[in-house]
């Protein structure tokens, strides 16, 4: 229905705060976004969004309209999804960290879409924490402890790490025997770790030890860190997903084998604002099953 499309367009523009960004999300032109919102304003006789050349903000009427528009869309989706049988269909907008999105999710999505050809997937891979509501995502995969929020989370797996280097690097610089040795070693730092220069290990009793590392190379992309480690540039502390093949074929060697590395939980996260569509619930179950197998 045309009016539902207008409501979805208004919600996207209001939540994102930009007609241009809403247009990219919805695969529309900025002019079409403007026309749809203008159509709503004319139909309901109220200005909803005030715009200048540099910014936009919701009017008082727009703020009230946003809540009601979201309720209408939620109710519409619930009605469309009320049946507990029949084929799944519709779009799933998913965001996930880059490594998980490359290494774990593709086979899960491939199996899911083969079983449910009516599903359209849109996946954005980024290591930043996306605002699901503002950016219009149905679902996120998140690594690490989650902050308190109204979102609904389900733990689906465990994220493991490896500390490793190339055989050539270890032959030239020696193999660290204790985590404290890393303080004097050439390490490749991960800008996505907070803090980036502190690596944590656990002894046989589970007692943690955190060491401060450096080395002159800091990168925000795991694949680039992995490539530099294989080329002998330094020691890395990376997700096991990323380096498991390299450890198996000898391109990288795991060090400090008497020490374990902390693990992080993997969750799916989605909004609790309305009923979860069957397609999203089914996919969450598929992710949980797929992560158990990996």
C-alpha positions in Angstrom: 0.0 0.0 0.0 1.3 3.5 -0.9 0.5 5.0 2.5 2.4 2.2 4.3 5.4 3.0 2.0 5.1 6.6 3.0 5.0 5.7 6.7 8.1 3.5 6.4 9.9 6.3 4.6 9.0 8.9 7.2 10.1 6.5 10.0 13.4 6.0 8.3 14.0 9.7 7.7 13.0 10.5 11.3 15.1 7.9 12.9 18.2 8.3 10.8 18.0 12.1 10.8 18.7 12.5 7.1 16.7 12.3 3.9 19.8 11.3 1.9 20.7 8.5 4.3 17.1 7.3 4.5 17.1 7.2 0.7 20.2 5.0 0.6 18.7 2.7 3.2 15.4 2.4 1.3 17.0 2.3 -2.2 15.1 5.5 -3.2 16.1 8.9 -4.4 16.3 11.7 -1.9 13.6 13.5 -4.0 11.3 10.5 -3.6 11.8 10.5 0.2 10.9 14.2 0.2 7.8 13.6 -1.9 6.5 10.8 0.3 6.9 12.8 3.5 5.3 15.9 1.8 2.4 13.6 0.8 1.9 12.6 4.5 2.1 16.2 5.6 -0.5 17.3 3.0 -2.8 14.4 3.8 -2.7 15.0 7.6 -2.5 18.8 7.5 0.6 19.1 9.7 4.3 19.8 9.3 6.2 16.7 10.4 9.8 17.5 9.8 11.5 20.9 9.7 14.5 21.1 7.4 17.3 23.5 6.8 20.2 23.3 4.5 22.3 21.7 7.2 19.9 19.8 9.6 16.4 18.5 10.2 14.3 18.0 13.3 10.9 16.6 14.1 8.2 19.0 14.9 6.0 18.4 17.9 3.4 16.9 15.6 6.1 14.9 13.9 7.2 13.3 17.2 3.7 12.2 18.0 3.2 11.0 14.4 6.4 9.0 14.6 5.1 6.9 17.5 1.8 6.3 15.9 3.4 5.5 12.5 5.7 2.9 14.1 2.7 1.3 15.9 0.8 1.1 12.5 3.8 -0.6 10.8 4.3 -3.0 13.7 0.6 -4.0 13.7 0.7 -4.4 9.9 3.8 -6.7 10.2 2.1 -8.7 13.0 -1.0 -9.2 10.8 1.1 -10.3 7.9 3.0 -12.7 10.1 0.1 -14.0 12.2 0.0 -17.4 10.6 2.2 -20.0 12.1 2.3 -22.0 8.9 3.1 -21.4 5.3 6.3 -20.2 3.6 8.4 -17.5 5.2 8.8 -14.4 3.1 10.0 -10.8 3.3 13.3 -9.0 3.9 15.7 -9.4 6.8 18.1 -6.5 7.4 21.0 -7.9 9.3 24.2 -6.3 10.7 27.2 -8.2 12.0 30.9 -7.8 12.8 33.1 -8.3 9.7 34.9 -11.5 10.8 31.6 -13.2 11.8 29.9 -12.0 8.7 32.6 -13.4 6.5 33.6 -16.6 8.3 30.4 -17.9 10.0 27.2 -16.4 8.5 27.5 -17.2 4.8 26.8 -21.0 5.1 24.0 -20.3 7.5 22.4 -17.7 5.2 22.9 -20.0 2.2 21.1 -22.9 3.9 18.3 -20.6 5.2 17.6 -19.0 1.8 17.6 -22.4 0.1 15.0 -23.6 2.5 13.1 -20.3 2.4 13.4 -18.8 -1.1 10.9 -16.1 -0.3 13.4 -14.4 2.1 15.5 -11.5 0.9 18.7 -10.9 2.9 20.4 -7.5 3.3 23.5 -7.8 5.4 25.8 -4.9 6.5 29.2 -5.9 7.9 30.8 -3.4 10.2 32.7 -3.6 13.5 30.9 -0.5 14.9 27.8 -0.9 17.1 24.9 0.0 14.8 21.8 1.6 16.2 19.2 -1.0 15.0 16.1 1.2 15.3 17.6 4.4 13.9 19.2 2.6 10.9 16.3 0.2 10.3 17.9 -3.2 11.0 15.8 -6.2 12.1 18.6 -8.0 13.7 22.2 -7.7 14.8 24.9 -10.2 15.7 27.0 -8.8 18.5 30.3 -10.0 20.2 31.0 -9.3 23.8 29.1 -8.2 26.9 26.0 -6.3 26.0 25.1 -3.0 27.7 21.7 -2.8 29.4 19.0 -1.9 27.0 15.4 -2.6 26.0 16.6 -4.9 23.2 16.0 -8.6 23.3 19.2 -10.7 23.2 19.8 -14.5 22.8 23.2 -16.0 23.3 24.1 -18.1 20.3 27.8 -18.9 20.5 31.2 -18.2 21.9 34.0 -16.2 20.3 37.5 -17.5 20.8 40.9 -15.9 20.2 44.4 -17.0 19.3 47.8 -15.4 19.9 50.1 -16.3 17.0 52.9 -15.3 14.6 54.5 -16.7 11.5 57.3 -19.4 11.8 59.7 -16.9 10.1 59.0 -14.2 12.7 59.5 -16.5 15.6 62.8 -17.8 14.0 64.1 -14.3 13.7 62.8 -12.9 17.0 62.4 -15.9 19.3 59.3 -17.4 20.7 57.7 -15.7 23.8 57.5 -18.1 26.8 55.4 -15.9 29.1 52.8 -13.2 28.4 55.2 -10.6 29.9 57.6 -11.3 27.1 55.1 -9.6 24.7 55.7 -6.3 26.4 59.1 -6.3 24.6 57.9 -7.9 21.4 56.8 -6.5 18.1 53.0 -6.9 18.1 50.3 -5.9 15.6 47.5 -4.1 17.5 43.8 -4.4 16.7 42.1 -1.0 16.8 38.8 -2.7 17.4 39.9 -4.0 20.8 39.3 -1.7 23.7 41.8 -0.9 24.9 43.9 -1.8 21.9 47.2 -2.2 23.7 46.2 -4.6 26.5 46.1 -8.3 25.8 44.7 -10.7 28.5 45.7 -14.3 29.2 44.6 -16.8 31.8 46.9 -19.3 33.6 46.0 -22.9 34.4 43.9 -21.8 37.3 41.9 -19.3 35.3 43.7 -16.3 36.9 43.8 -13.5 34.4 47.0 -11.6 33.4 46.9 -8.5 31.3 50.0 -7.2 29.5 50.6 -4.0 27.7 51.9 -4.5 24.2 53.1 -2.3 21.3 55.1 -2.6 18.1 54.3 0.3 15.8 51.5 -1.3 13.7 47.9 -0.6 14.5 45.1 -1.7 12.1 41.3 -1.7 12.3 40.8 -4.7 10.0 41.4 -8.3 11.1 42.2 -9.6 7.6 44.9 -7.0 7.2 46.4 -8.0 10.6 46.3 -11.6 9.6 48.1 -10.9 6.3 50.8 -8.9 8.0 51.3 -11.6 10.6 51.7 -14.2 7.8 54.3 -11.9 6.2 56.3 -11.9 9.4 55.5 -8.4 10.6 54.6 -9.3 14.2 52.5 -11.2 16.7 48.7 -10.9 16.5 45.8 -11.5 18.9 43.0 -12.3 16.6 39.7 -14.2 16.5 40.3 -18.0 16.1 37.7 -17.9 13.2 40.1 -15.7 11.3 43.3 -17.7 11.7 42.2 -21.4 12.2 43.1 -22.4 8.6 46.5 -20.7 8.9 47.2 -22.5 12.2 46.2 -25.8 10.5 48.5 -25.3 7.5 51.4 -23.9 9.4 51.3 -20.3 8.0 50.9 -19.2 11.6 51.9 -20.8 14.9 50.0 -20.4 18.1 52.2 -19.2 21.0 52.0 -19.3 24.8 50.2 -22.7 24.7 50.3 -23.0 28.5 48.0 -20.0 28.7 44.4 -19.7 27.6 42.7 -16.6 26.1 39.4 -15.2 27.4 36.3 -15.9 25.3 33.5 -13.6 24.5 29.8 -14.3 24.1 28.0 -14.0 20.8 24.4 -12.8 20.9 21.7 -12.0 18.4 20.0 -8.7 19.2 16.7 -7.3 18.0 14.1 -4.7 19.0 11.5 -5.5 21.6 9.2 -2.7 20.3 6.8 -5.1 18.6 6.2 -8.8 17.8 9.1 -10.4 16.1 8.3 -11.6 12.6 8.4 -15.3 12.0 11.2 -14.9 9.5 13.4 -13.2 12.0 12.7 -15.8 14.8 13.4 -18.6 12.4 16.7 -17.1 11.3 17.8 -16.5 14.9 17.2 -20.2 15.5 19.2 -21.0 12.4 22.1 -18.8 13.6 22.1 -20.5 17.0 22.1 -24.0 15.3 24.8 -23.0 12.8 27.1 -21.5 15.5 26.8 -24.7 17.5 28.1 -26.7 14.6 31.0 -24.3 13.9 
